[in-house]
């Protein structure tokens, strides 16, 4: 047997892949496949090959995710910069300034920097404020009704159907766009809560990454105008 063929056989039996053997011995993989196609592998060698294959797959997945994260970050930056430019023509509009200001004060913003969750979430118990934000989202972000989801947060003893009917009337969002009301009790309250909100608190949730980063650009433009 040729010396290099003997070496290839030993390497294969130890659990080396064709790529590894080819790189070590400078032998084409096509040649190795002819030499080694009928070589029986021990369970240990099979385990080594399988483990390495899994590690390689995981490594490729991690690298792909990193690349996708970088590309997503670049897209978000483009959206943000475009939003800062378009805001300059909107900062004299009362509804625009009101909506941007309210979201700056009460909306979810962490996803702009370090959170993986990058969706609009505006929460409040004031019905007039919720109505204004619904107008703002529809007019300036052009959010379609099917994208708007509503979550009602209640205390245990409150009437969920009453709250649902109330907020449906305020938001003009169909019943199927509402999540099941969530009932929460603070541990610190020991089950006794004073001044309960009759209809609870509402979260307006919109899963739209582009709209989320447009809001970031608009808020920073508003800051730049006054600060």
JOLIN-V949351 format. One record per residue. N is the residue number from 1. RES is the residue in one letter. PHI is phi in whole degrees, 0 to 359 (* if undefined). D_LAST is the distance of its C-alpha to the last C-alpha in Angstrom with 1 decimal. Layout:
N & RES & PHI & D_LAST
N & RES & PHI & D_LAST
//
This chain:
1 & X & * & 81.6
2 & X & 301 & 79.3
3 & X & 300 & 77.4
4 & X & 292 & 74.0
5 & X & 291 & 75.0
6 & X & 295 & 76.0
7 & X & 294 & 72.7
8 & X & 298 & 70.8
9 & X & 297 & 72.9
10 & X & 297 & 72.2
11 & X & 294 & 68.4
12 & X & 294 & 68.5
13 & X & 293 & 70.4
14 & X & 277 & 67.9
15 & X & 106 & 65.2
16 & X & 284 & 63.7
17 & X & 277 & 62.3
18 & X & 300 & 63.7
19 & X & 298 & 60.5
20 & X & 295 & 60.9
21 & X & 295 & 64.6
22 & X & 298 & 64.0
23 & X & 291 & 61.5
24 & X & 288 & 63.8
25 & X & 256 & 67.0
26 & X & 59 & 65.8
27 & X & 244 & 67.8
28 & X & 301 & 66.6
29 & X & 296 & 65.6
30 & X & 297 & 68.1
31 & X & 291 & 70.9
32 & X & 298 & 69.6
33 & X & 295 & 69.7
34 & X & 287 & 73.3
35 & X & 292 & 74.3
36 & X & 248 & 72.4
37 & X & 297 & 72.3
38 & X & 257 & 75.2
39 & X & 284 & 74.3
40 & X & 286 & 74.1
41 & X & 257 & 71.1
42 & X & 287 & 71.4
43 & X & 299 & 69.1
44 & X & 295 & 67.3
45 & X & 296 & 66.7
46 & X & 299 & 65.5
47 & X & 295 & 63.1
48 & X & 297 & 61.7
49 & X & 296 & 61.2
50 & X & 296 & 59.6
51 & X & 298 & 57.2
52 & X & 293 & 56.2
53 & X & 298 & 55.7
54 & X & 295 & 53.4
55 & X & 297 & 51.4
56 & X & 294 & 51.0
57 & X & 297 & 49.9
58 & X & 295 & 47.3
59 & X & 299 & 46.1
60 & X & 294 & 45.8
61 & X & 296 & 44.0
62 & X & 298 & 41.4
63 & X & 296 & 40.9
64 & X & 296 & 40.6
65 & X & 296 & 38.0
66 & X & 297 & 36.0
67 & X & 296 & 36.2
68 & X & 294 & 35.2
69 & X & 295 & 32.2
70 & X & 296 & 31.1
71 & X & 297 & 31.7
72 & X & 297 & 29.8
73 & X & 298 & 26.8
74 & X & 295 & 27.0
75 & X & 296 & 27.3
76 & X & 297 & 24.2
77 & X & 295 & 22.2
78 & X & 297 & 23.5
79 & X & 300 & 22.7
80 & X & 300 & 19.1
81 & X & 295 & 18.7
82 & X & 297 & 20.5
83 & X & 294 & 18.3
84 & X & 296 & 15.1
85 & X & 286 & 17.2
86 & X & 290 & 18.8
87 & X & 295 & 15.6
88 & X & 300 & 14.9
89 & X & 268 & 18.0
90 & X & 240 & 17.4
91 & X & 287 & 14.1
92 & X & 260 & 16.2
93 & X & 272 & 18.6
94 & X & 302 & 18.5
95 & X & 293 & 20.2
96 & X & 296 & 18.0
97 & X & 297 & 14.8
98 & X & 296 & 16.9
99 & X & 297 & 18.4
100 & X & 296 & 15.3
101 & X & 296 & 13.7
102 & X & 295 & 17.1
103 & X & 293 & 17.7
104 & X & 303 & 14.5
105 & X & 280 & 15.8
106 & X & 242 & 19.5
107 & X & 271 & 20.3
108 & X & 285 & 21.7
109 & X & 229 & 19.5
110 & X & 302 & 21.5
111 & X & 296 & 23.3
112 & X & 292 & 20.5
113 & X & 242 & 21.1
114 & X & 232 & 24.5
115 & X & 271 & 26.4
116 & X & 285 & 29.2
117 & X & 277 & 28.7
118 & X & 236 & 26.3
119 & X & 221 & 26.7
120 & X & 287 & 24.8
121 & X & 212 & 25.5
122 & X & 244 & 24.1
123 & X & 237 & 25.8
124 & X & 192 & 26.3
125 & X & 251 & 29.2
126 & X & 277 & 27.9
127 & X & 296 & 30.0
128 & X & 291 & 27.9
129 & X & 294 & 24.8
130 & X & 297 & 26.9
131 & X & 298 & 28.3
132 & X & 296 & 24.9
133 & X & 293 & 23.9
134 & X & 298 & 27.3
135 & X & 298 & 26.8
136 & X & 299 & 23.4
137 & X & 299 & 24.9
138 & X & 287 & 27.9
139 & X & 284 & 26.4
140 & X & 263 & 23.4
141 & X & 260 & 24.7
142 & X & 55 & 28.3
143 & X & 283 & 29.4
144 & X & 281 & 33.2
145 & X & 303 & 34.8
146 & X & 294 & 36.8
147 & X & 274 & 33.6
148 & X & 271 & 32.4
149 & X & 246 & 33.8
150 & X & 240 & 33.7
151 & X & 242 & 34.3
152 & X & 261 & 35.2
153 & X & 253 & 35.1
154 & X & 237 & 37.7
155 & X & 267 & 39.7
156 & X & 309 & 43.3
157 & X & 275 & 45.0
158 & X & 282 & 42.9
159 & X & 276 & 44.5
160 & X & 293 & 42.9
161 & X & 293 & 44.6
162 & X & 298 & 43.3
163 & X & 293 & 39.7
164 & X & 298 & 40.3
165 & X & 298 & 41.6
166 & X & 297 & 38.7
167 & X & 284 & 35.9
168 & X & 297 & 37.9
169 & X & 292 & 37.9
170 & X & 287 & 34.1
171 & X & 274 & 33.1
172 & X & 62 & 36.1
173 & X & 261 & 36.5
174 & X & 296 & 40.2
175 & X & 303 & 41.8
176 & X & 293 & 42.2
177 & X & 273 & 38.4
178 & X & 265 & 38.3
179 & X & 286 & 38.9
180 & X & 297 & 41.3
181 & X & 307 & 39.7
182 & X & 256 & 38.9
183 & X & 260 & 40.2
184 & X & 229 & 38.7
185 & X & 230 & 39.6
186 & X & 291 & 37.8
187 & X & 298 & 40.2
188 & X & 291 & 38.9
189 & X & 277 & 40.0
190 & X & 56 & 43.6
191 & X & 80 & 43.8
192 & X & 244 & 43.1
193 & X & 243 & 39.8
194 & X & 269 & 38.9
195 & X & 54 & 36.9
196 & X & 297 & 37.3
197 & X & 285 & 35.3
198 & X & 302 & 38.0
199 & X & 246 & 36.9
200 & X & 74 & 34.9
201 & X & 249 & 31.5
202 & X & 248 & 30.9
203 & X & 251 & 29.4
204 & X & 267 & 28.7
205 & X & 242 & 29.3
206 & X & 229 & 29.1
207 & X & 273 & 30.4
208 & X & 214 & 28.6
209 & X & 296 & 27.0
210 & X & 297 & 25.7
211 & X & 297 & 24.1
212 & X & 300 & 22.6
213 & X & 279 & 20.8
214 & X & 295 & 19.8
215 & X & 300 & 17.9
216 & X & 300 & 16.1
217 & X & 295 & 15.1
218 & X & 294 & 14.1
219 & X & 296 & 11.9
220 & X & 293 & 10.0
221 & X & 292 & 9.9
222 & X & 296 & 8.5
223 & X & 300 & 5.6
224 & X & 296 & 5.4
225 & X & 289 & 6.1
226 & X & 246 & 3.8
227 & X & 253 & 0.0
//
